[in-house]
Amino acid sequence: MNRFCTTAQKFFLVFLLALSASYGKAQTTLVAGDIAITGYQGFGASATTDEFSFVLLRNITANTAINFTDNGWLSTNVFRTGETTVTWTAATALNAGTEVKIVGLTPTLAGAGNPGTVTGTALLLSTNGDQVLAYQGRAASPTFITANHMNVY
C-alpha cells in the first residue's frame, strides 16, 4: 500500500506540473491603444453572421486573451447587462499589424497563420448602432484596450 501511495503521489505531481505548464503560459498585458477596431457588420438576423475585426498595434505572445462585448459601459462604472461577450485567445505569438476578423465565434487572420480561438456567446450587433468594447481581465474590473461605437445618434 505504501508503494502505491508513493507511485500515486508521483503521478499526481507529474500531472499537476503538466497541467500548470499548459495553463501557466503568460499572456501579454495590453493597455489602451494596443489594438484598434477596424470593422463592424451587424446583419441583425443572427449573431452567427455578425462580424467585427481588429488590428494588433503591438506584438503579443501566445495565450493572450481579449474580451469583446456589446454591453455598453454605464456612467456608474459597470457594464450594462443583457448583451454578450466573446473572448479571443491567440494560439501563437502575433506581430503588430496583424488583423483578426471574428464572424460569430469563428476567427480568421488577414493572411496566413493560426487565428486562435473564440469562446463565449457571439455578439449580436444591431444594424441601428451598437458598440464593441475590448478589455482584459474580469468584467467587474476591466482594463479597457479600445472601444468603438457605430451609428452615433
N, C-alpha and C positions, 0 to 999 in steps of 0.2 A: 504494500500500500504506500509506503514511504517513497519508493522509487517512482510509482505512478504520479504521486503529487509533485515530485520534482520535475518529471517529464511534462506534466500538465502545466506547471508553472512556467517552465521554459517555453513551451508552445505559446502560452498566453502572452508572455513578454515579447516574443518574436512577432506575434500578431499585432500587439499594440504598437511596436516600432514600425511595422509595415504600414499600419493604418495612419500613424502620425506623419510618416514620410509622404503619403499621398495627399493628405489633407493639410499638412503643415506648410505648404509652399506659399511664400509671401506674395501678396498682390501689390501692385503699385497703388499708392495712396494719391488720389487726384485732388486737385483744388479747382476753384472757379476758373474757367477759361481753358482747361486742359482738353476739352472736347467742344465741338460745335455741332448743333443740329443742322443738317444740310438738306433735308427733305421731309415732307409730310404729305400723306394722302389718306384722307378719310373717305371711304366709299359709302359708309352709312349702312350698308346691308349686312355686313358680317365682319367681326373682328379678325377673322382668318385672312381677310384680304387687305385690311388696313395696314399701312406701312409708314415707316419713318427711317431716316438714315442719319448717321453722324460721322464725323471725321475726327480721328485722334490728332491732337495738336502737340502731343509728346509721346515718346516711346513708352510702352507698357510691358510688363512681364506677363508670362503665362499665369492663369488663375486670377487675373484682375477682373473684378466683378463691378458692374454698373447697373443700378436700378433705374428704370424709366417708368414714370407714372403719368396718367392723365388726370389724376386727382389734383385739383387746384390747391394752392397754398393760401391759407386764410390769414387775416390780419392778427389773429390770435396765436400765430406761430405754430400751427398744426396743419396737417393735410386735411382737405375736405374728404369725406368718405363717399362711397358708392361707385367709384370707378375702379380701375385696375392697375396692376403693376407687373412688369416683367423684369427679369434680371438676366442680363447678358454677361457671360463669362468667357474670357479669352482662353482658347485652348493652347495657344503658343504666344511667345513674345511677338509684339507687333510694333511697327515703326510709326512715328508721327507721319501724318499724311494718308494713313490707311483709312478708307471709308467702309463702314459697315452698314448694311441695309437689313432691317428686320421687317419681315412680312408675316403678320400673325405671330407665330412662335418659331419662324424659320429665319436664321441669319444667313447672309451671304456677304462676301467681300467683293469690292470692286477690284478685280484682278485675281491672281491665284493665291491659294493658301487656305488654311482651316479657319472658318468663320466663328468657331466656338459654339456655345450652346445658349439657348434661351429657355428660361423656365418661368412659370407664373401663369397668369391669365392674360391673353393677348389684349392689347389696347384697342378699345372701340372708339376711334377718333371721329368726332362729329364733322359732318360736311359744312355745318354752320359756324364752326370755330371751336377750337379746343387748344389745349396746351400739352406739351411734353416736357416734364421736368426730369432732369438726370441728377442722381445723387449716389453717394456711397454711404454705407452704414445702415442703421435702422431707421424706419420711417418716423419713429418717435424722436430721433435726434439726428436728422440727416446732415451730411456735408454736401451742399449743392455744388454741382460742377457746371451745369448750364441749364437753360430753360428756353422754351420757345412758345409763343402764343400766336395762333393763326386767326385771321379774320377778326381783328380787333373791332369792337363796335364803334 
